[in-house]
């Protein structure tokens, strides 16, 4: 029926009415808080390009997770900054590696938290690439063995979920086989299935000290103009046994996120990455935007596009704002 019988504004008149008919709702269970763990004791070093985000020593990480859990955060993902790096990323899969120690401390301090581990090599290699390098080329199949070792060591240290992010062909299958053969068949794999070679990762590379020493990662991360290719990447990881698929970054790839959601019926994650976070922070510090309002609008857009899980540095602030 036409106007005046149909008045769309009727259900917008009050906050109670808007809440009643709201189509997309954020909850505390949607969020995963990324954490950067470094060596030392009592270390809490703010990342200059990411206000409010810190490099934390293991003891501080455990305390941070405990506080976050009390605030309502139910999931974290851990990235490591090792004391030393080498050509074969030995710190990534060492029993006493920085992430492994952090996972044990987290599960001891806050056993009910979901502790995820980023499974990659770039933070641990002297060259900063996500795999083994031969003649300035990242060698795919040799890298799979190290990624599988890393995932297994993380599971042994207490990771509830492992999250391969290297964008090596076959990484999910290699990790699934290693976990299953070692008694970790119940450990889920959250695959960074659609990870673009994005300019929005800059602040993360400062936080994780993971910038490549030469070249870039465009030979293995996805080309930003491509969307159909994303479906192939997601399909491959799905068929290899990924329990959760991820799109990264989130807000500038909402179209891709929606495409993945419509094609696959498994849980879908999206990473609201460092550059996306930093843009909001910088504009808010200038007084150009209402930070809380823009934060919630941004996170809502990610969920509206189809994400079940949102990795975001705003996890605590979002939960607080949601009440």
TASULFEN-V502472 format. One record per residue. N is the residue number from 0. RES is the residue in three letters. SS is DSSP state (@ for helix, = for strand, . for the rest). PSI is psi in whole degrees, 0 to 359 (* if undefined). D_FIRST is the distance of its C-alpha to the first C-alpha in Angstrom with 1 decimal. Layout:
{{N	RES	SS	PSI	D_FIRST} {N	RES	SS	PSI	D_FIRST}}
This chain:
{{0	UNK	.	143	0.0} {1	UNK	.	172	3.8} {2	UNK	.	140	6.9} {3	UNK	.	1	8.4} {4	UNK	.	316	6.3} {5	UNK	.	117	6.1} {6	UNK	.	101	9.8} {7	UNK	@	335	11.6} {8	UNK	@	346	14.8} {9	UNK	@	319	14.7} {10	UNK	@	12	16.5} {11	UNK	@	3	18.9} {12	UNK	.	325	20.5} {13	UNK	.	162	23.6} {14	UNK	@	322	25.8} {15	UNK	@	317	25.4} {16	UNK	@	317	21.7} {17	UNK	@	320	22.0} {18	UNK	@	321	24.7} {19	UNK	@	321	22.9} {20	UNK	.	11	20.1} {21	UNK	.	129	22.5} {22	UNK	.	328	22.5} {23	UNK	.	123	26.0} {24	UNK	.	128	28.9} {25	UNK	.	144	32.5} {26	UNK	.	165	35.3} {27	UNK	@	333	39.1} {28	UNK	@	349	39.5} {29	UNK	@	338	37.8} {30	UNK	=	145	40.7} {31	UNK	=	128	44.1} {32	UNK	=	117	46.5} {33	UNK	=	142	49.0} {34	UNK	=	143	52.6} {35	UNK	=	118	55.6} {36	UNK	=	132	58.9} {37	UNK	=	172	62.3} {38	UNK	.	169	65.9} {39	UNK	.	187	67.8} {40	UNK	.	141	67.5} {41	UNK	.	33	65.5} {42	UNK	.	127	63.8} {43	UNK	=	88	60.5} {44	UNK	=	115	60.2} {45	UNK	=	141	57.0} {46	UNK	.	120	55.7} {47	UNK	.	325	55.7} {48	UNK	.	359	52.6} {49	UNK	.	75	50.6} {50	UNK	.	132	50.9} {51	UNK	.	355	50.8} {52	UNK	.	139	51.8} {53	UNK	=	151	55.5} {54	UNK	=	127	58.1} {55	UNK	=	137	59.3} {56	UNK	=	169	62.5} {57	UNK	@	316	62.3} {58	UNK	@	319	63.1} {59	UNK	@	327	60.5} {60	UNK	@	314	57.9} {61	UNK	@	318	58.5} {62	UNK	@	321	58.2} {63	UNK	@	318	55.0} {64	UNK	@	319	53.4} {65	UNK	@	316	54.4} {66	UNK	@	317	52.8} {67	UNK	@	320	49.7} {68	UNK	@	318	49.4} {69	UNK	@	332	49.8} {70	UNK	@	344	46.9} {71	UNK	.	355	44.7} {72	UNK	.	131	45.3} {73	UNK	.	350	45.7} {74	UNK	=	142	46.7} {75	UNK	=	157	48.9} {76	UNK	=	135	50.2} {77	UNK	=	132	53.7} {78	UNK	=	145	55.2} {79	UNK	=	145	59.0} {80	UNK	=	97	61.4} {81	UNK	.	161	64.7} {82	UNK	.	327	68.1} {83	UNK	.	154	69.2} {84	UNK	.	156	67.8} {85	UNK	=	182	69.4} {86	UNK	.	337	68.7} {87	UNK	.	17	67.6} {88	UNK	.	42	65.4} {89	UNK	@	335	67.6} {90	UNK	@	341	66.0} {91	UNK	@	327	62.7} {92	UNK	@	11	64.2} {93	UNK	.	143	67.2} {94	UNK	.	325	67.5} {95	UNK	.	26	68.0} {96	UNK	.	164	65.4} {97	UNK	@	319	63.4} {98	UNK	@	321	60.2} {99	UNK	@	317	62.1} {100	UNK	@	321	63.7} {101	UNK	@	318	60.4} {102	UNK	@	316	58.7} {103	UNK	@	318	61.6} {104	UNK	@	320	61.4} {105	UNK	@	313	57.7} {106	UNK	@	335	57.8} {107	UNK	@	317	60.7} {108	UNK	@	325	59.2} {109	UNK	.	77	55.6} {110	UNK	.	337	55.7} {111	UNK	.	355	52.1} {112	UNK	.	147	50.7} {113	UNK	=	112	49.5} {114	UNK	=	111	52.0} {115	UNK	=	152	51.0} {116	UNK	=	126	53.5} {117	UNK	=	126	52.9} {118	UNK	=	95	55.0} {119	UNK	.	175	56.3} {120	UNK	.	347	59.6} {121	UNK	.	327	59.0} {122	UNK	.	347	59.8} {123	UNK	.	351	63.1} {124	UNK	=	144	64.4} {125	UNK	.	336	66.8} {126	UNK	.	350	64.9} {127	UNK	.	10	61.5} {128	UNK	.	166	59.9} {129	UNK	.	17	58.1} {130	UNK	.	184	60.8} {131	UNK	=	136	64.4} {132	UNK	=	130	65.5} {133	UNK	=	124	68.0} {134	UNK	.	47	69.0} {135	UNK	.	24	66.1} {136	UNK	=	137	63.7} {137	UNK	=	117	61.7} {138	UNK	=	118	62.9} {139	UNK	@	300	60.1} {140	UNK	@	325	61.9} {141	UNK	@	328	64.5} {142	UNK	@	329	61.9} {143	UNK	@	322	60.2} {144	UNK	@	320	63.3} {145	UNK	@	324	63.1} {146	UNK	@	320	59.4} {147	UNK	@	318	60.0} {148	UNK	@	321	63.0} {149	UNK	@	312	60.8} {150	UNK	@	317	58.0} {151	UNK	@	317	60.7} {152	UNK	@	326	62.5} {153	UNK	@	318	59.2} {154	UNK	@	319	58.4} {155	UNK	@	330	62.0} {156	UNK	.	354	61.6} {157	UNK	.	6	58.6} {158	UNK	.	130	55.5} {159	UNK	.	333	52.6} {160	UNK	=	137	50.8} {161	UNK	=	144	52.4} {162	UNK	=	88	50.4} {163	UNK	=	129	52.0} {164	UNK	.	9	51.0} {165	UNK	.	344	53.7} {166	UNK	.	35	51.7} {167	UNK	.	137	54.7} {168	UNK	.	130	54.0} {169	UNK	.	7	54.6} {170	UNK	@	323	54.7} {171	UNK	@	315	52.4} {172	UNK	@	318	54.5} {173	UNK	@	319	57.7} {174	UNK	@	317	56.6} {175	UNK	@	318	55.2} {176	UNK	@	317	58.5} {177	UNK	@	318	60.5} {178	UNK	@	313	58.6} {179	UNK	@	321	58.7} {180	UNK	@	348	62.4} {181	UNK	.	16	63.2} {182	UNK	.	14	61.5} {183	UNK	.	41	58.2} {184	UNK	.	344	56.0} {185	UNK	.	359	53.6} {186	UNK	.	119	53.2} {187	UNK	=	154	49.8} {188	UNK	=	121	49.5} {189	UNK	=	105	46.8} {190	UNK	=	129	47.1} {191	UNK	=	75	46.4} {192	UNK	=	320	45.1} {193	UNK	=	89	43.4} {194	UNK	=	115	45.5} {195	UNK	=	153	45.5} {196	UNK	.	83	48.5} {197	UNK	.	149	46.7} {198	UNK	@	357	47.9} {199	UNK	@	6	46.2} {200	UNK	@	359	49.0} {201	UNK	@	306	51.5} {202	UNK	@	325	51.6} {203	UNK	@	319	51.9} {204	UNK	@	332	55.0} {205	UNK	@	314	56.6} {206	UNK	@	319	55.7} {207	UNK	@	359	57.0} {208	UNK	.	54	59.7} {209	UNK	.	22	58.5} {210	UNK	.	140	58.5} {211	UNK	.	142	60.1} {212	UNK	.	337	63.7} {213	UNK	.	152	63.2} {214	UNK	.	208	60.4} {215	UNK	.	193	56.9} {216	UNK	.	21	54.8} {217	UNK	.	344	52.9} {218	UNK	.	349	55.0} {219	UNK	.	332	53.4} {220	UNK	.	160	50.2} {221	UNK	=	151	47.2} {222	UNK	.	123	46.6} {223	UNK	.	327	43.6} {224	UNK	.	350	42.1} {225	UNK	.	128	41.9} {226	UNK	.	318	38.9} {227	UNK	@	324	39.6} {228	UNK	@	328	43.1} {229	UNK	@	325	41.5} {230	UNK	@	323	40.2} {231	UNK	@	317	43.8} {232	UNK	@	315	45.2} {233	UNK	@	320	42.8} {234	UNK	@	317	43.5} {235	UNK	@	313	47.2} {236	UNK	@	322	47.2} {237	UNK	@	314	44.9} {238	UNK	@	333	47.4} {239	UNK	@	353	50.3} {240	UNK	.	14	49.1} {241	UNK	.	133	47.1} {242	UNK	.	330	45.4} {243	UNK	=	135	43.1} {244	UNK	=	150	42.1} {245	UNK	=	145	41.8} {246	UNK	=	134	40.5} {247	UNK	=	130	42.4} {248	UNK	.	180	41.6} {249	UNK	.	295	38.1} {250	UNK	@	328	36.0} {251	UNK	@	3	37.1} {252	UNK	@	34	36.6} {253	UNK	@	329	33.1} {254	UNK	@	319	32.2} {255	UNK	@	319	35.3} {256	UNK	@	315	34.5} {257	UNK	@	320	31.1} {258	UNK	@	317	32.9} {259	UNK	@	318	35.5} {260	UNK	@	318	33.0} {261	UNK	@	337	31.2} {262	UNK	@	328	34.5} {263	UNK	.	142	36.6} {264	UNK	.	10	36.0} {265	UNK	.	166	38.8} {266	UNK	=	143	38.5} {267	UNK	=	129	37.9} {268	UNK	=	157	39.5} {269	UNK	=	140	39.1} {270	UNK	=	112	41.8} {271	UNK	=	97	40.8} {272	UNK	.	176	44.2} {273	UNK	@	317	46.7} {274	UNK	@	325	45.8} {275	UNK	@	319	42.1} {276	UNK	@	313	43.4} {277	UNK	@	325	46.0} {278	UNK	@	315	43.5} {279	UNK	@	315	41.5} {280	UNK	@	314	44.8} {281	UNK	@	316	46.3} {282	UNK	@	322	43.4} {283	UNK	@	320	43.2} {284	UNK	@	332	47.0} {285	UNK	.	350	46.6} {286	UNK	.	17	44.0} {287	UNK	.	337	41.4} {288	UNK	.	163	38.8} {289	UNK	.	106	38.0} {290	UNK	@	311	39.6} {291	UNK	@	318	37.9} {292	UNK	@	315	34.4} {293	UNK	@	321	35.0} {294	UNK	@	308	36.8} {295	UNK	@	323	33.9} {296	UNK	@	319	31.3} {297	UNK	@	312	33.6} {298	UNK	@	324	34.3} {299	UNK	@	321	30.7} {300	UNK	@	324	30.0} {301	UNK	@	316	32.8} {302	UNK	@	320	31.4} {303	UNK	@	327	27.8} {304	UNK	@	345	29.4} {305	UNK	.	358	31.0} {306	UNK	.	135	34.2} {307	UNK	.	333	35.4} {308	UNK	=	134	38.5} {309	UNK	=	116	39.0} {310	UNK	=	121	42.5} {311	UNK	=	142	42.7} {312	UNK	.	350	45.3} {313	UNK	.	11	42.7} {314	UNK	@	311	42.6} {315	UNK	@	314	44.4} {316	UNK	@	322	42.5} {317	UNK	@	316	39.1} {318	UNK	@	318	40.1} {319	UNK	@	317	41.4} {320	UNK	@	327	38.2} {321	UNK	@	345	36.1} {322	UNK	.	*	38.3}}
